Amino acid sequence: MKRRLIAVALLGVCVVLAVIEAKSQGPGTDFHARWIFGRWFWSGEPLYVDVPGVRGPNLYPPFAAMLFQLHTLLPLKLAAGVFYFCNLLLIPLSVRWSKDICDALWLPPPPPPPPPPPVAPPPPPPPGLPTGGPCRSPSSCRRNSS
């Protein structure tokens, strides 16, 4: 429930900010220039001409103008509002994707392997068996050492 309230509040803030930004659009703004260049691309007019009221010459590559033509489907202020609303919604999404990418790239080091189990010493030979040395039994070894 709390997540839904946060999502609704985020959408409301995005709508308000997008409307405020859309109202400020007009000749001479950056979005207006994009919108004009998109209209030129849509209608097949030359892209690189100086037009009074548009900020400077078109510095965008033709690929960008091809994308800007999507803005021309709506009037300037409505297109700006939709554009800014979508951009604001993409901010938390891009933060989340960046976090996921960082988590995937910088994984914590794997834990060290467990130590091998201790090796038990071999059991002593049963009494009465030859040990393979010069002494055949402990009593004979005592005799030889004296």
Stockholm file with secondary structure:
# STOCKHOLM 1.0

chainA/1-146         MKRRLIAVALLGVCVVLAVIEAKSQGPGTDFHARWIFGRWFWSGEPLYVDVPGVRGPNLYPPFAAMLFQLHTLLPLKLAAGVFYFCNLLLIPLSVRWSKDICDALWLPPPPPPPPPPPVAPPPPPPPGLPTGGPCRSPSSCRRNSS
#=GR chainA/1-146 SS CHHHHHHHHHHHHHHHHHHHHHHTCCTTSHHHHHHHHHHHHHHTCCSSCCCTTSSSSCCSCHHHHHHHGGGGGSCHHHHHHHHHHHHHHHHHHHHHHHHHHHHHHSCCCCCCCCCCCCCCCCCCCCTTSCCSSSCSSHHHHHHHHC
#=GC SS_cons         CHHHHHHHHHHHHHHHHHHHHHHTCCTTSHHHHHHHHHHHHHHTCCSSCCCTTSSSSCCSCHHHHHHHGGGGGSCHHHHHHHHHHHHHHHHHHHHHHHHHHHHHHSCCCCCCCCCCCCCCCCCCCCTTSCCSSSCSSHHHHHHHHC
//
